[in-house]
Amino acid sequence: MTQPSEDQAQGSRSSPGTAPPVRFSPSPRFAGWLAEERVSLAFTTYQTGKLFFIGLGPDGRLSAFERSLERCAGLAAGGQSLFVATLYQIWRFENALRPGQESQGYDRLYVPQMSSVTGDVDAHDLALDGKGQPVFVNTACNCLARPRDTHSFQPIWRPPFISELTAEDRCHLNGLAMRDGAPAYVTAVSQSDVASGWRERRHDGGCVMDVAANQVIADGLSMPHSPRWHALPGEAGRLWLHNSGTGEFGFLTPGPDGPPDGDGRFEPVCFCPGYLRGLAMFGPYAVMGLSKPRDRATFGGLPLDKALADRGAEARCALQVVDLRSGDCLHWLRMEGLVSELYDVAVLPGVRRPMAIGFKGDEIRRVLTLP
């Protein structure tokens, strides 16, 4: 399947012989799984600055729609809202369609309504609290933060080993997990307190921190990302995450004295052929992002390299659906061409075919919504 451009998604066709910027290759049952679960997906590509929506067209085949957002990273979907972290802004999109209403064959129309200008703080994960307000990982300043109407951001927490609030990426704080509507856990590549110190600890310096307890609860990880608190049906909740430098997805088990005792263990569930980043969970499923390494300085020489070589595999760029009960890879959507690196993914329940209004076309002038 070929990904359509913004204009193509509205009905026009590309010129003969024009090379598509992205080529999608779904597994045989991927479209059927979206239909059965009544969900669609959104994901960001970071280095190419694209926000993609994956759904189903009227004929039941996959539909892809994209918008350009500079260096987009973290995603957070809640109710009718979609928040996106970009190069220097946090954007809020709102759905303009009522239940049962469609626009050009799409049943979800996200319209940009407001942005908070944060400056280039290298925002990574983004989540919504119990009041539907955004919290984001301010990687450049080593803290968790909220957007502010009068300032670039409001710091709300920083790791205990970070001695001051300063615009130096010291530990590469990146991931955020919410629990009961509040920031609960974060991941970082190291516990360094000097500028770019994390780069020297990519192999085994990664850690997970409990925000409320203000302490490290697991360490020895390799570039961990995307922590998420999630409970399987009928079970207690667990902290799931990526041990990205090894290519493993799994969960954190408490230490012998129970959490938080600083001795949690990472329990792998499955190996994935790519650099893991981005995780959305619902029911018994996890949807995760796989990327090809961007550069050798950051991603080269990790345990993932040997793990791939031992399996006779190469890193892929893909979305992958994993059954949390078995660890099996059920479905995938692989990408070739322009996109080689993903950052985050969000599940849109009850949505069949989403799209978003862009900033440069006539639509943003013509689409008006009233309360």
N, C-alpha and C positions, 0 to 999 in steps of 0.2 A: 504494500500500500504506500502511496506517495503522499507526503504531507502537503496540503494545499496552502498557498499563501493567504494573507488576509483577504485579498480581492477574490481569489479562487474560492474561498470559503463562502463568499457571497454569490457565487454562481458563474464568474468568468473563468476562462480556461487559459492555461499557459501556452506560450508560443511553441510550435513544433520544434523539437530538438533542444529545448531549454532543459538544462540539467536541474533536477529538483534539489533544493538545499538540504533536505533531510529525507532519508528513506526509512520507513518503518517496516519491520518484519514481525508480525505477531505470531504467537504459537497458535496451533489449530483451534483451541477452545477459548482463546482470550476474549473474543467478542461475545461468545455465549456466556462466559462467566460474568461479564459486565451486565448482560441482560438478566441473568438469573438473580444476581445480587442487587439489581436495580441501583447501580452506582456509576458514576463517571469519575475521572481522575484529572487533577491538575498537577503540573510539575514545572520546575524552573531549571534552566540550563547554565546559569551563572556566567561562564566565560563568554558565551555567545549572546547573553542578554535576552533570552526568550522565555515567555510564559506560555506553556502549551496546555490545551484542554483536549482530553481524549474521551469520546463518547460514541454513540451509535446513531447513524443516519436513519432515515425512514425505511431504507431497505435492509436494516439490520447489520450493515457493514460498518467497520470502524470509521469514525469521523475525527479528524484532527484539526485543531484551530490554534493559531498562535498570534501573540502580540509581542512587541519589542518593549522591554523594560531594562534599562541599563543595569548590568551586573545584578540581576535579581537573584535572591537567595531564599531566605526563609518564607514559608507559606503558613497561613493559619485560616481555616475555614470554620465559620460558626454561624448557624442560622442562615440568613440571607447575605451575610457579609463574607468578603474574602480580603485578607490583609496580605501584602507582599512587601518584603524588605528589599530595597534597591540600593544603588550606589550611594545616595545621600538622602533618601527619603523612605518613609514608611507609608505605603499607599493603602487606602481603604476603598474597595469596590463594593457596590451594593447591587443586588439583583433587582431589575426593574420590571420583571414579569410577575403577574399574579398566578396562583395555582391554576393549571389547565391552559394557560395562555402561552402562545408561541410567537416568535419573531423570526421570519425567514427559515423556519424549520428547526429553530433552537428553542429549548424550553427553559434555559437559564441565560439571562443577559446581564452580565456584570458591567456596571457603569462606574467609572472612577468618580468618586465624590469628594474625597479629601485626602491630603497628604500632610505628613509632619516632616519638616526638613531637619534632619539630624546632623548633616554634614557627613563626610566620608569616615564613618566609624567602623567600617567593615562589619556591618550587622550580619549575623549568621542566623541561628534559629529564632523563630518568632512564634509566640503562642498567645492564647487569649485566657484571661483570668476568669474568675467566677462571675464578674460583671460584664464580660465581653470586651474588656479593654486589653490592648496589646502590651505584652512584655517581650523584650528582645535581648539577645546576647550581643553586647557591645564588645566585639572582639578586640578592636584597637585599644580600648580603654580598660580591658580586663574586668568587666563587670556586667551585671544585669541592669537593664534600664527600662524606663518607660518614656514614650514621647511626651513632650511638654508643649503647651501653647505658646509659652513665652521664652523658652530656651531650647537648645539643641536636644537635650534629653535630661531625664532625672535619674541619677544612679540610685539603685535600691539595694544592691548587694555586691560584694566582691569577695574573692577567695581569701581565706585567712593567711595565705602565704604571700599575697600581694600587698606590699607595704604602703603604696600610695596610689591615688587615682591619677593616672598619667596616660597620655596618648602614645603608649608603647605596647605593642603586642608582645607581652612577656611570656604568657603561658598558652596562648592560642585557645582561650575559652571559646567553645563553639556550640555545644548542644544544650538543650533545655527540655526538661520533662516537668509537666504540671501534674499536681495531685490534689484533688478536692478543690480545684479552682485557684491554686496558689503555686508559685514556683517551688519545686521540691528537690530536683536533682539537676546537676549540670555535669558536662564532660569537658576536659581540657587535655591538650597534648602533653603538657608537662606541669610541674610545680615550680617553674622558673620564675624568678623575680628580677630578671634583667631583660632588656630589649632583645627580642628574637631568640631568647634562650631556649625556647621550645624546639627550635630546629635541630638542636644537638641531642634531643631526647625523643626523637620520633619513634625509635624502635621499641622502647619499653618504658617510657616516662609518663604514659597516659594515665589519667585518673578519673574517678567519679566522685563527686562531692554531694553531701547532703546540705541543702541550703539552710534549713531551719536549725540543724545541729552545728552548722558552720565548720564542718570537718570532712576530711577525705575518708570515704568508706571503701574504696577499692583502688588499687594502683597496679603498676606493672603491665598496663595495657599499651597497645600500639595504635596511636592516633584514633582514639575512640570518638564516635559521633552519634548523633541522633538518639539520645535516650528518650524512652517513652514508657509511661506507666500504663499498664493495660492488664485487664483480667480476662482470661478465657471464660466462656459461659460456665457457670457453676463452680468456678475456682477463685481463689484469692488473687489479688493483683500482684504483678511482678514488674520489675524494672528491666525492660528490654533495651538493647542497644547494639550498635555495630562496633566490633573491634576492627576498624577499617584497615589498619596496617597488616593484618593477617588474613583479611577476606572473610572473616567469620561474623555471623549474626548469632546472637544468643541473649542470655539474661543474666542478671546478677543474683547470686545466692548469698544470703547473709552469712557472716562469720559465726564462729562457735558461740559467741555471746549475744547474737542477735543484732539487728541493725539499731543504731549505727555504731559499730565497734571498730571500724577501720580495717577490717580483714575480710571484706566481701570477696567472692570468687566469681569470675566470669565463666559461665557454662555455655559452651558453643552449642547451637542447634543445627546449623548447617554452614557449609562453605559456599561462597558465591564467587564466580569468576569475574571479579572486578573490584575497584575501590568503592567500598560501600559508603553511601551518604544519602540521607533522606529516608524517612520511615513514617508510614501511616498505617494505623491498625484499626480493624473493626472485626467484631465477632472472632472467629478462629483464624483470621487471615492477617498477614503482614504484607504491605506493598512497599518495596524498597527500591532505591536507586543504585545502579552500578555504573561506574565511570572508568574510562581509560585514563591512565596516569597522565597528568598535564605536563609535568616537567620532572626531570631526574633529580633536581636539587631538592624538591619537596617530597616527591613520591617514589623516587628511585631507591633501591637498596633495602626496601622493606621486606619483612617475611613473606608478604604477598607474592613477590617475585618468584621465590623458590616454590611456594605452594602451587602457583600456576604451572611452573616448569615441571614439577613432579607429576602433575595431572595432564601434561601435554596440552595445555590450554593457553589461550591469550585473553587478556582483559577485554571485557565487553562494555559497551554503553547500552543500558537497558533498564526498563522497569521489570521487576520480578515479583511474582505473587508466591508467597510461601505459606503452607499450611502449618500453623503453630503447633498443632497436635502431633505431627509426624516429622516436621522439618523438611518435607518434600517441596520441591519447586513445582508448582502446579501449572503456572502460565507465565508468559513473558511477552514483552514488547521491545524488540531490539532496534537500535538506531544506528544508521551509517550516514556519513556525509558531514554536513556542517557541525552537527552536535556530537561531542565526544565525552562531555562531562555534565553530570546532573548535580543539583544540590538538594532540593527538597521535593516532596510529593504530598498531595492532600487528596483524601477521598471525599467526594461530593455525593452523599446519600440521597436517593430519590430523584436524582437528576439524570436524564438520558443523554442530552446533547448540549453542553455549555459553550458559550462564547463570551467575548468581552469587547467593549467599545474601545477603539484606539484613540490616540491623542491628535492625530494629524488629518484624519478624514472628515467628511461632512457630518458624520453621525454624531460626533460629540457636540456639534452645534444644534442638531435637530432633535436629539433625544431629550425630552423633558419629563421629569417625574414629579408627582405631587403626593403629599402625604394623604 
